[in-house]
Amino acid sequence: MIGGFGIWELLIILLIVLVIFGAKKLPEIGGGIGQAISNFKRATNEPEEIDVTPKKEEKKDGEA
């Protein structure tokens, strides 16, 4: 058993997914899910962006 699901339950779920989406659509769905997971992992590993915009300089007393 895998996480409380037996082999028959997994086969039934696979059959239902196959009937709903069709055999041609499954590789596209799998590719989209894989790309989404890789993008999420890449986003969580990147450091946060640093704000490099220059700050406004304040005028000193006596300057025009």
Rosetta constraint file for C-alpha pairs under 8 A:
AtomPair CA 1 CA 5 HARMONIC 5.57 0.50
AtomPair CA 1 CA 6 HARMONIC 4.77 0.50
AtomPair CA 1 CA 7 HARMONIC 7.02 0.50
AtomPair CA 2 CA 6 HARMONIC 6.48 0.50
AtomPair CA 5 CA 9 HARMONIC 5.93 0.50
AtomPair CA 5 CA 10 HARMONIC 6.60 0.50
AtomPair CA 6 CA 10 HARMONIC 6.46 0.50
AtomPair CA 7 CA 11 HARMONIC 6.19 0.50
AtomPair CA 8 CA 12 HARMONIC 6.16 0.50
AtomPair CA 9 CA 13 HARMONIC 6.24 0.50
AtomPair CA 10 CA 14 HARMONIC 6.12 0.50
AtomPair CA 11 CA 15 HARMONIC 6.09 0.50
AtomPair CA 12 CA 16 HARMONIC 6.22 0.50
AtomPair CA 13 CA 17 HARMONIC 6.22 0.50
AtomPair CA 14 CA 18 HARMONIC 6.07 0.50
AtomPair CA 15 CA 19 HARMONIC 6.18 0.50
AtomPair CA 16 CA 20 HARMONIC 6.17 0.50
AtomPair CA 17 CA 21 HARMONIC 6.01 0.50
AtomPair CA 17 CA 22 HARMONIC 7.67 0.50
AtomPair CA 18 CA 22 HARMONIC 5.04 0.50
AtomPair CA 18 CA 23 HARMONIC 6.10 0.50
AtomPair CA 18 CA 26 HARMONIC 7.53 0.50
AtomPair CA 21 CA 25 HARMONIC 5.85 0.50
AtomPair CA 21 CA 26 HARMONIC 6.65 0.50
AtomPair CA 22 CA 26 HARMONIC 6.70 0.50
AtomPair CA 23 CA 27 HARMONIC 7.90 0.50
AtomPair CA 24 CA 28 HARMONIC 7.78 0.50
AtomPair CA 25 CA 29 HARMONIC 6.36 0.50
AtomPair CA 26 CA 30 HARMONIC 6.10 0.50
AtomPair CA 27 CA 31 HARMONIC 6.00 0.50
AtomPair CA 28 CA 32 HARMONIC 6.13 0.50
AtomPair CA 29 CA 33 HARMONIC 6.20 0.50
AtomPair CA 30 CA 34 HARMONIC 6.09 0.50
AtomPair CA 31 CA 35 HARMONIC 6.08 0.50
AtomPair CA 32 CA 36 HARMONIC 6.12 0.50
AtomPair CA 33 CA 37 HARMONIC 6.22 0.50
AtomPair CA 34 CA 38 HARMONIC 6.24 0.50
AtomPair CA 35 CA 39 HARMONIC 6.09 0.50
AtomPair CA 36 CA 40 HARMONIC 6.14 0.50
AtomPair CA 37 CA 41 HARMONIC 6.22 0.50
AtomPair CA 38 CA 42 HARMONIC 6.13 0.50
AtomPair CA 39 CA 43 HARMONIC 6.09 0.50
AtomPair CA 40 CA 44 HARMONIC 6.24 0.50
AtomPair CA 41 CA 45 HARMONIC 6.31 0.50
AtomPair CA 42 CA 46 HARMONIC 6.30 0.50
AtomPair CA 59 CA 63 HARMONIC 6.57 0.50
AtomPair CA 59 CA 64 HARMONIC 7.99 0.50
